[in-house]
Amino acid sequence: MNITSGIHCLYVEGASGVDPLSIAKVTLDDVASKVVDFKIVWSSSPTSSQYKSYFSSPEFIEFPTEVPGENAYAYYYPPTNPNYQASPQEKPPLLLKSHGGPTAETRGILNLQVQFWTSRGWAFVDVNYGGSTGYGRAFRERLLKQWGIVDVNDCCSCAHFLVDSGKADGERLCITGGSAGGYTTLAALAFKKTFKAGSLYGVADLKLLKEETHKFESRYMDNLVGGEKEFFERSPINFVDQFSCPIILFQGLEDKVVPPDQARKIYKALKAKGLAVALVEYEGEQHGFRKAENIKFTLEQQMVFFARLVGGFKVADEIVPIKIDNFD
């Protein structure tokens, strides 16, 4: 709080389902008991309000997991575009996102990358699987020694819940994630048959991640995975024979958390198996992408990849697709 020259104010960071991440200045009265003024002083997307009619509002959902009596949570975004109306007989394709961390949390705030999908006819769901922050200690501790099991099961349970609820097409379920979410994505594709395609940057080999990750998280995975047996059994790279659907991988060549060799290894294995696969490598990018042109390219290529291989439709945007091995 700033009380210089008798001015009482504070700055808060916030967002909503239709408002981007912003910083607001809140001015209080002389005794700091009432708000007398509220003003946005910075916005991460100051022009986004003009597109509000295209925004899909998040629906908070609670769904049953594979463990009786235990539920998990997610934010579901229905396809929304005021210029188009889908046939009532057709259910939308679904893109499910597993967040990073893995003990992080997704929130129902405006994310223009999500709106990219929903404005083009996709349903989108952002899952807070067991282990996520924000739902109490017992929920967070579900992931202890269970990373690669609880998160995967909860993502699959969420997809099935939405199909059963009539909010998604069961034949057009896709999954995506980055970092730890990329690991959950790969594990779901290797060990389950729920999803028809996936896109990611992330972990393929838990043991390699443990050996090469930065010092700050060097012991983090021991609590989440377990011993050598679990590290092997939950690493998708060791079970490439179980992959059965198309995957597109994105990789920063300067990534120190998940080195490029992991993406290359999974790419070569899938290519050799005859699955449709593509690998995009970015010069100068690290763990997650920061350059606008790379973020845009990633989104566009994900959508074209899914549309060509799973969606059964042509995207409206003028996007030149990259070559897909074992498909083009």
Secondary structure, 3 states (H helix, E strand, C coil): CECHHHCCEEEEEECCCCCCCEEEEEEECCCCCCEEEEEEEEECCCCHHHHHHHCCCCEEEEEECCCCCCEEEEEEECCCCCCCCCCCCCCCCEEEEECCCCCCCCCCCCCHHHHHHHCCCCEEEEEECCCCCCCCHHHHHHHCCCCCCHHHHHHHHHHHHHHHCCCCCCCCEEEEEEEHHHHHHHHHHHHCCCCCEEEEEECCCHHHHHHHCCHHHCCHHHHHCCCHHHHHHCCHHHHHHHCCCCEEEEEECCCCCCCHHHHHHHHHHHHHHCCCEEEEEECCCCCCCCCHHHHHHHHHHHHHHHHHHHHCCCCCCCCCCCCCECCC
